[in-house]
Amino acid sequence: MAWRQILTWSKQLPSFSAQSSSASRVANFSSKSNPYIVKVGIPEFLNGVGRGLENHVVKLESEIGDLPKLLVTRTIKLKRLGIPCKDRKLILKYAHKYRLGLWRPRAQPVKS
């Protein structure tokens, strides 16, 4: 009885043949494109992360200089600059995501 039900269900289900590509089965997570900032510097990067990191803009710009140097900065250098642990972790987390292309600061700040 169970085999008969399985066979009838398998006939009713649409079959995925070789002609359907794997790209057509991938879910589309977002239908809208997010507005991104074209030129990203340290202030735009830290403002994009938010969470109080805007307080460190002046310190990081004077000591590190530009965003590519911030993206490869280690935690010990940030610690020597006097940035608290929680803020260092946020900077390094979002720097890693930015390098991989998984995150970019938005053009407009997120309203919460």
Z-matrix of the N, CA and C atoms (Angstrom, degrees):
N
C 1 1.444
C 2 1.526 1 110.92
N 3 1.342 2 116.53 1 -46.25
C 4 1.459 3 120.36 2 -178.58
C 5 1.525 4 111.09 3 -64.73
N 6 1.337 5 116.89 4 -39.54
C 7 1.465 6 119.75 5 179.61
C 8 1.522 7 110.83 6 -64.16
N 9 1.324 8 116.06 7 -36.99
C 10 1.452 9 120.12 8 179.86
C 11 1.531 10 110.72 9 -65.05
N 12 1.361 11 116.83 10 -38.59
C 13 1.460 12 120.21 11 178.19
C 14 1.524 13 110.90 12 -67.64
N 15 1.321 14 116.57 13 -41.13
C 16 1.461 15 120.19 14 179.45
C 17 1.525 16 110.30 15 -62.56
N 18 1.299 17 117.38 16 -43.31
C 19 1.463 18 121.16 17 -179.95
C 20 1.526 19 111.35 18 -64.63
N 21 1.326 20 117.18 19 -39.82
C 22 1.469 21 118.15 20 179.56
C 23 1.523 22 110.92 21 -71.02
N 24 1.334 23 118.32 22 -35.22
C 25 1.465 24 121.03 23 177.46
C 26 1.524 25 111.19 24 -67.98
N 27 1.327 26 116.07 25 -38.22
C 28 1.461 27 118.28 26 -179.13
C 29 1.519 28 111.20 27 -68.58
N 30 1.316 29 117.53 28 -28.00
C 31 1.466 30 120.10 29 176.60
C 32 1.522 31 111.23 30 -73.82
N 33 1.336 32 116.70 31 -29.90
C 34 1.457 33 120.89 32 -177.77
C 35 1.526 34 112.36 33 -81.11
N 36 1.340 35 117.18 34 -26.08
C 37 1.459 36 120.39 35 -178.81
C 38 1.516 37 110.74 36 -74.03
N 39 1.316 38 118.13 37 142.94
C 40 1.467 39 119.24 38 176.37
C 41 1.524 40 109.47 39 -69.35
N 42 1.291 41 115.10 40 135.50
C 43 1.467 42 118.95 41 -178.48
C 44 1.526 43 109.48 42 -90.23
N 45 1.312 44 114.90 43 142.23
C 46 1.465 45 121.17 44 176.37
C 47 1.518 46 107.23 45 -95.15
N 48 1.300 47 115.51 46 101.75
C 49 1.453 48 119.71 47 -178.39
C 50 1.519 49 110.62 48 -87.45
N 51 1.296 50 117.13 49 179.55
C 52 1.461 51 122.59 50 -178.00
C 53 1.521 52 111.66 51 -67.45
N 54 1.335 53 116.84 52 -21.41
C 55 1.455 54 118.44 53 -178.29
C 56 1.520 55 112.74 54 -72.66
N 57 1.340 56 118.98 55 -23.41
C 58 1.464 57 119.92 56 177.96
C 59 1.515 58 108.50 57 -85.13
N 60 1.295 59 115.69 58 125.71
C 61 1.457 60 120.07 59 -177.34
C 62 1.518 61 110.58 60 -84.02
N 63 1.299 62 115.69 61 162.55
C 64 1.462 63 120.19 62 179.20
C 65 1.527 64 110.36 63 -69.40
N 66 1.317 65 117.60 64 -23.40
C 67 1.458 66 120.75 65 179.52
C 68 1.523 67 111.48 66 -68.26
N 69 1.321 68 117.07 67 -29.82
C 70 1.452 69 118.93 68 -179.56
C 71 1.519 70 111.74 69 -74.65
N 72 1.349 71 117.91 70 -19.92
C 73 1.450 72 121.36 71 179.85
C 74 1.527 73 112.64 72 -92.87
N 75 1.302 74 118.77 73 -3.25
C 76 1.451 75 121.52 74 179.37
C 77 1.520 76 109.01 75 -77.78
N 78 1.321 77 115.13 76 134.05
C 79 1.464 78 119.64 77 -178.28
C 80 1.517 79 110.23 78 -72.35
N 81 1.304 80 115.49 79 142.60
C 82 1.460 81 121.43 80 175.69
C 83 1.522 82 107.02 81 -92.52
N 84 1.332 83 117.12 82 110.05
C 85 1.451 84 120.96 83 -172.97
C 86 1.517 85 112.93 84 -80.17
N 87 1.303 86 117.99 85 -27.26
C 88 1.446 87 119.91 86 -177.99
C 89 1.524 88 109.18 87 -143.36
N 90 1.315 89 114.93 88 129.67
C 91 1.448 90 118.54 89 178.91
C 92 1.521 91 111.73 90 -92.15
N 93 1.346 92 116.29 91 -18.41
C 94 1.461 93 120.09 92 -179.90
C 95 1.522 94 109.28 93 -101.46
N 96 1.305 95 115.79 94 143.42
C 97 1.456 96 118.81 95 174.26
C 98 1.527 97 108.33 96 -88.81
N 99 1.326 98 115.85 97 137.45
C 100 1.456 99 120.40 98 -179.33
C 101 1.516 100 109.86 99 -82.54
N 102 1.322 101 117.63 100 137.93
C 103 1.469 102 119.69 101 177.57
C 104 1.530 103 109.99 102 -74.08
N 105 1.314 104 116.64 103 121.68
C 106 1.455 105 121.18 104 -178.87
C 107 1.517 106 110.62 105 -109.17
N 108 1.298 107 115.32 106 152.82
C 109 1.448 108 121.84 107 175.27
C 110 1.530 109 107.61 108 -76.03
N 111 1.318 110 117.01 109 135.86
C 112 1.460 111 120.40 110 -178.46
C 113 1.519 112 110.08 111 -72.28
N 114 1.338 113 117.33 112 -53.96
C 115 1.457 114 120.94 113 -179.70
C 116 1.519 115 108.10 114 -104.11
N 117 1.331 116 115.08 115 122.92
C 118 1.449 117 120.12 116 -178.27
C 119 1.524 118 108.74 117 -112.65
N 120 1.313 119 115.50 118 123.14
C 121 1.452 120 122.05 119 174.21
C 122 1.517 121 109.08 120 -115.69
N 123 1.318 122 116.23 121 -173.07
C 124 1.461 123 120.25 122 -179.34
C 125 1.534 124 111.33 123 -62.22
N 126 1.359 125 120.12 124 -44.20
C 127 1.467 126 118.02 125 179.56
C 128 1.532 127 113.36 126 -62.51
N 129 1.333 128 117.35 127 -41.59
C 130 1.459 129 120.69 128 179.48
C 131 1.525 130 110.76 129 -66.43
N 132 1.323 131 115.89 130 -39.04
C 133 1.466 132 120.99 131 179.41
C 134 1.529 133 110.67 132 -62.47
N 135 1.329 134 116.91 133 -50.68
C 136 1.464 135 120.54 134 -177.75
C 137 1.522 136 111.94 135 -69.30
N 138 1.328 137 117.80 136 -35.62
C 139 1.462 138 120.56 137 175.87
C 140 1.522 139 110.85 138 -67.22
N 141 1.328 140 116.48 139 -34.28
C 142 1.462 141 120.48 140 177.51
C 143 1.513 142 112.10 141 -66.43
N 144 1.325 143 116.82 142 -37.32
C 145 1.462 144 120.34 143 177.04
C 146 1.522 145 109.59 144 -70.50
N 147 1.330 146 116.32 145 -42.47
C 148 1.461 147 120.59 146 179.87
C 149 1.520 148 111.11 147 76.71
N 150 1.319 149 116.99 148 -145.82
C 151 1.462 150 125.00 149 175.65
C 152 1.520 151 113.92 150 55.10
N 153 1.329 152 116.88 151 33.78
C 154 1.456 153 120.69 152 175.45
C 155 1.514 154 114.98 153 84.92
N 156 1.325 155 118.78 154 4.93
C 157 1.464 156 120.70 155 179.91
C 158 1.519 157 112.06 156 -74.30
N 159 1.329 158 117.11 157 -12.75
C 160 1.464 159 120.82 158 179.57
C 161 1.524 160 111.19 159 -62.98
N 162 1.333 161 116.84 160 -20.63
C 163 1.465 162 120.89 161 -179.41
C 164 1.526 163 112.46 162 -68.25
N 165 1.320 164 117.78 163 -20.87
C 166 1.463 165 122.32 164 -174.94
C 167 1.523 166 113.57 165 -98.88
N 168 1.334 167 118.03 166 6.07
C 169 1.464 168 121.46 167 -175.59
C 170 1.520 169 111.61 168 -59.81
N 171 1.316 170 117.62 169 -49.34
C 172 1.466 171 121.44 170 -176.03
C 173 1.524 172 110.63 171 -63.26
N 174 1.323 173 116.45 172 -43.61
C 175 1.460 174 121.61 173 -178.80
C 176 1.535 175 111.62 174 -63.76
N 177 1.336 176 116.47 175 -45.01
C 178 1.462 177 120.17 176 -178.35
C 179 1.522 178 112.12 177 -71.36
N 180 1.328 179 117.68 178 -37.66
C 181 1.467 180 119.57 179 178.53
C 182 1.521 181 111.32 180 -65.55
N 183 1.333 182 117.51 181 -38.13
C 184 1.465 183 119.48 182 -178.07
C 185 1.525 184 111.68 183 -74.71
N 186 1.323 185 117.98 184 -36.96
C 187 1.467 186 121.08 185 -176.00
C 188 1.523 187 113.37 186 -88.49
N 189 1.329 188 117.77 187 -41.35
C 190 1.473 189 120.89 188 -175.13
C 191 1.518 190 111.25 189 -95.66
N 192 1.314 191 118.13 190 -45.36
C 193 1.458 192 120.01 191 175.16
C 194 1.504 193 114.62 192 109.93
N 195 1.332 194 117.91 193 -74.93
C 196 1.461 195 119.82 194 -175.74
C 197 1.523 196 110.16 195 -134.67
N 198 1.332 197 115.71 196 172.15
C 199 1.455 198 121.62 197 -173.81
C 200 1.526 199 114.03 198 -64.25
N 201 1.331 200 120.96 199 -42.22
C 202 1.474 201 118.63 200 179.15
C 203 1.529 202 113.03 201 -58.00
N 204 1.323 203 116.86 202 -34.67
C 205 1.463 204 119.20 203 176.82
C 206 1.525 205 111.06 204 -71.68
N 207 1.335 206 117.15 205 -35.03
C 208 1.465 207 120.13 206 177.40
C 209 1.523 208 110.98 207 -66.06
N 210 1.322 209 116.65 208 -35.39
C 211 1.469 210 120.37 209 -177.62
C 212 1.522 211 112.78 210 -67.26
N 213 1.332 212 118.06 211 -23.15
C 214 1.463 213 120.62 212 179.38
C 215 1.533 214 112.17 213 -108.54
N 216 1.320 215 117.29 214 7.27
C 217 1.456 216 121.38 215 179.59
C 218 1.516 217 110.14 216 -72.89
N 219 1.331 218 115.33 217 140.04
C 220 1.463 219 121.40 218 179.10
C 221 1.517 220 110.32 219 -90.69
N 222 1.320 221 114.74 220 165.26
C 223 1.460 222 120.38 221 -176.92
C 224 1.526 223 112.43 222 -65.69
N 225 1.331 224 118.02 223 -30.84
C 226 1.467 225 120.23 224 -178.26
C 227 1.528 226 111.12 225 -66.25
N 228 1.341 227 116.37 226 -35.26
C 229 1.462 228 118.97 227 178.39
C 230 1.524 229 110.60 228 -69.21
N 231 1.333 230 116.54 229 -40.38
C 232 1.462 231 120.13 230 177.03
C 233 1.529 232 110.47 231 -64.87
N 234 1.321 233 116.43 232 -35.22
C 235 1.461 234 120.30 233 178.61
C 236 1.520 235 110.55 234 -66.34
N 237 1.321 236 116.72 235 -40.83
C 238 1.471 237 120.88 236 178.70
C 239 1.527 238 111.83 237 -66.10
N 240 1.331 239 116.93 238 -24.70
C 241 1.464 240 120.66 239 176.83
C 242 1.527 241 112.15 240 -79.88
N 243 1.323 242 116.56 241 -6.66
C 244 1.458 243 120.52 242 177.55
C 245 1.509 244 114.81 243 87.34
N 246 1.316 245 117.56 244 23.11
C 247 1.467 246 121.66 245 178.87
C 248 1.530 247 108.14 246 -86.97
N 249 1.330 248 118.47 247 128.61
C 250 1.465 249 121.31 248 -178.04
C 251 1.526 250 112.81 249 -61.12
N 252 1.315 251 115.89 250 158.78
C 253 1.464 252 122.73 251 -174.31
C 254 1.530 253 112.34 252 -57.91
N 255 1.321 254 117.52 253 -46.23
C 256 1.460 255 120.89 254 -178.09
C 257 1.532 256 111.07 255 -61.64
N 258 1.333 257 116.10 256 -40.04
C 259 1.460 258 120.15 257 178.97
C 260 1.531 259 111.44 258 -70.35
N 261 1.324 260 116.90 259 -37.77
C 262 1.475 261 120.11 260 176.80
C 263 1.519 262 110.53 261 -61.10
N 264 1.319 263 116.11 262 -43.61
C 265 1.462 264 120.22 263 -179.76
C 266 1.525 265 111.25 264 -62.49
N 267 1.337 266 116.33 265 -40.97
C 268 1.465 267 119.69 266 178.43
C 269 1.524 268 111.44 267 -65.09
N 270 1.326 269 116.42 268 -44.10
C 271 1.472 270 120.23 269 -179.60
C 272 1.516 271 110.21 270 -61.47
N 273 1.334 272 117.16 271 -46.52
C 274 1.462 273 120.54 272 -178.24
C 275 1.526 274 112.03 273 -68.35
N 276 1.327 275 116.63 274 -36.00
C 277 1.470 276 120.56 275 178.77
C 278 1.523 277 111.09 276 -63.89
N 279 1.335 278 115.95 277 -48.23
C 280 1.460 279 118.98 278 -178.03
C 281 1.529 280 112.06 279 -75.56
N 282 1.324 281 117.57 280 -27.09
C 283 1.468 282 119.71 281 174.39
C 284 1.522 283 110.24 282 -64.95
N 285 1.325 284 116.54 283 -40.50
C 286 1.460 285 120.36 284 178.28
C 287 1.531 286 110.91 285 -65.30
N 288 1.327 287 116.67 286 -43.67
C 289 1.466 288 120.18 287 177.98
C 290 1.522 289 111.33 288 -63.26
N 291 1.343 290 116.64 289 -38.51
C 292 1.460 291 121.09 290 179.76
C 293 1.530 292 110.50 291 -65.82
N 294 1.323 293 117.02 292 -42.35
C 295 1.468 294 120.41 293 178.80
C 296 1.514 295 111.69 294 -61.95
N 297 1.334 296 117.10 295 -37.43
C 298 1.463 297 121.10 296 179.97
C 299 1.526 298 112.97 297 -78.71
N 300 1.327 299 116.63 298 -12.24
C 301 1.456 300 120.19 299 -179.04
C 302 1.515 301 113.65 300 84.12
N 303 1.324 302 117.17 301 17.58
C 304 1.460 303 120.95 302 -179.09
C 305 1.518 304 113.05 303 -90.88
N 306 1.321 305 117.32 304 -13.89
C 307 1.461 306 120.90 305 -177.74
C 308 1.512 307 109.36 306 -147.84
N 309 1.329 308 115.94 307 142.98
C 310 1.461 309 122.87 308 171.54
C 311 1.511 310 107.84 309 -142.75
N 312 1.332 311 117.85 310 148.27
C 313 1.458 312 118.93 311 177.52
C 314 1.527 313 110.98 312 -66.04
N 315 1.310 314 115.80 313 143.79
C 316 1.469 315 121.10 314 178.84
C 317 1.516 316 110.15 315 -78.13
N 318 1.331 317 115.02 316 157.39
C 319 1.463 318 120.14 317 176.73
C 320 1.510 319 110.35 318 -70.24
N 321 1.315 320 117.95 319 -38.24
C 322 1.454 321 122.69 320 178.44
C 323 1.534 322 108.40 321 -107.88
N 324 1.313 323 118.55 322 137.09
C 325 1.457 324 119.03 323 177.08
C 326 1.521 325 111.29 324 -64.53
N 327 1.321 326 116.22 325 144.52
C 328 1.456 327 121.55 326 -179.17
C 329 1.516 328 108.96 327 -71.90
N 330 1.330 329 115.96 328 128.66
C 331 1.461 330 120.75 329 179.23
C 332 1.519 331 108.67 330 -89.39
N 333 1.323 332 116.01 331 121.88
C 334 1.463 333 118.58 332 -179.22
C 335 1.506 334 112.08 333 -119.06
